[in-house]
């Protein structure tokens, strides 16, 4: 890689909308790498802009840095990823996004039904767990996880 293909940290920060300190932090965390010039200043490959864009957007979606790192570990750290590298990451991450979207949609529909219906009747609420009947189905919010109260199961 030619030195003219490398970007100084200030330019990386400006192009990504991040603070210089954030770029350094992400480098220490292992999300990106840099080279040092003769003066010891960090220089980043242009592909770093794509990596950092992925980091910023994934964080906005609620992914932890560790989860983001696991995704980025599938593409080269020290070289520009190929189209097939990004396709592989996109396919894998896309499947996780689909799962997260489905879960969020389920949560939204259940909450909208229970809060939005206005009946205020706990006897008819899907989340209501009369006599702890969901206990036998496992831990957690069973109705939100897809289980149904016994009265709804018999009507199927």
N, C-alpha and C positions, 0 to 999 in steps of 0.2 A: 504494500500500500504506500503510495506516495505521500509525503508530508503535506502536500497541497490538498489531499483528500481528507485531512484531519481538521476537526473544528476545535477552537479553544473553548474552554468551559463556559465563558461568558456568552458566547454565541449559542451554545447548546441550551443554556438557561433561557436566553431570549427567545429562541425559536420554539421552545416547549412551554414557555410561560412559567417555568419553575425558578425558584431562587437557586443561586449557585450552591448554597449550602445543601439544598435538597438533592442536587445532582451528585455532590460528594457523598451524601448519605446513601443514595441508591447504589453508588459504586462500592462503598464499604459493605453494603448489604449483599453484594454479589449480583445485582441486577444488570450491571453494565461494567465495562472495563475501559481503561484509557491507556494511552502510551504517554511517556514523558519526552518532552523535547530537550535540547541541550541545556536550557535554563531550568529544567525541572518542572515546567508547567504542563498540566494535563492537556492532552489532545485526544479527541474522541472521533471515532469513525462516524461517517454520516448515517450509517445504519442505527446509531444510537438514538437518533431522533425518532425512528419508528418504535424502538424498544420503549423509550420513555413515553411516547404517546399511548402505547398499550398499557403501561403502568398507570398513568394518570387516569385513563378511562376506566380501567378495571377497578381502581380504587374508588372512583365515583359510583361504581355499581356495588360497592360494599365488600369487595374481595380484599383479604389481608395481603400484606406483602409476602408472606410465606406462600400463600396460594398462588400469587402472581409469579413468584420465583419458580415454583414447581412447573408452571406453564412455560415460562421462558427458558427453563433448563433444557427444553426439547429443541431449541434452536441454538446455533453457534453463538458464543459470547464474544469471541475475538475476531469474527469475520461477518461480513454481510450475509444474512440468511438468504437462501435461494427461495424461489417461488414455491418449491415443494416443501421447504422447511416451514414457511408461513402457512401453506395449505394444511399441513399436518397439525400445526398449532391451532389453526382456525377450526378445523374439523373437531378436534378434541375439546377445545374450549367451547365451541358452539353447542356440543352435546350437553355440557355442564350448564350453559346458559339456558338451554331449553328446559332442563330439569328445574332450574331456579325460577324461570318464568312460570312454569306450570304450578309450582308450589305457591308462588305469589298470587297467581290468578285464583287458585283454590282458596287461599286465605282471604282475598278480597271478596269473593263471592259468599263465603260463609259469614264474614263479618257484616257485609252489606245486608244479607238476609236477616241476620239476628238483630242488628242495630237499626237497620233501615225499615223493617216492617212496621214498627210502631206498636205492635201488640203488647209488648211488655209482659208477656205471659211466659214464665219460665217452664210451664208444663209443655209448651209446644216448641220450645227453642231447641235447635239441633245440637247446640253445645251443652244444653242442660243434661246432667248426668244423674238422673234419678236413682237413688239408692246405690250410687257408685257402680252402676251396671257395666261401665266401660272398663272397670278394673280388671276383669277377666280377659280383656282383649290386649292388655299390655299397658305400658307406662306412656305418659305424655297425653297430649290433647287428641284423643282417639277420633273424635268426629272430624277434626281438622285434618287428621292424617288419612282420612278416607273411610274409616269405619262408620257404620250407621247404627243408630239406636235400634234395639230389638223390634220395636213397633213398626219401623220402616222396612226392616229386613223381611218380615212376614208378609208384607203387602206386595212383594216382588213377584 
